[in-house]
Amino acid sequence: MGLTKSYSIIGFIVTLILSLIIASNIESYRHPESVNFLRDSLLESLEFQKEKSDNPTLDGTFDQFISDLEYNLIERRYKKLSLTRIIGCIVALFGSVFLRQKKKIGLHLFLGGSLFALVGSFYFTGFSLSGWVLNFSFLVFTLISGLYFIKKRIHLI
């Protein structure tokens, strides 16, 4: 039967999303001081929520999340995280281009680059709550697009 027009559209969307992720991470790599604004905003919000909450059992959770953010969201780690994502997403981008040309090597490059970016991201942020917050959207994107392309791999040459 072959591949449908939806395969071409989804391949184009995946290529576009990967390009946007690469551009965003290049900017984050060039200006890692932007993480200070993000960290300060999150800390301010958490402090406000902690004061607003009257539940003493949540105080420990808020304190742990605050200390986790102060440890993980620093310029040096954020710059390494951005570099890891750039490298992984460039490999995945090449894979998506090959997938659009219906080449099997594209699936391997796409999955390898995406997994490299995810493993590297979790390596630099850890499996704590801040790591999941920073990596959740990319994880969902990788799972959905990866499962779609794995399902369609039978049509690749």
NORFENVEN-V939563 format. One record per helix or strand. SS is the DSSP state (a for helix, b for strand). FROM is the first residue (numbers start at 1). TO is the last residue. If there is no record, write none. Layout:
ss=SS from=FROM to=TO
ss=SS from=FROM to=TO
//
This chain:
ss=a from=5 to=30
ss=a from=34 to=52
ss=a from=56 to=72
ss=a from=75 to=100
ss=a from=104 to=125
ss=a from=129 to=151
ss=a from=153 to=155
//
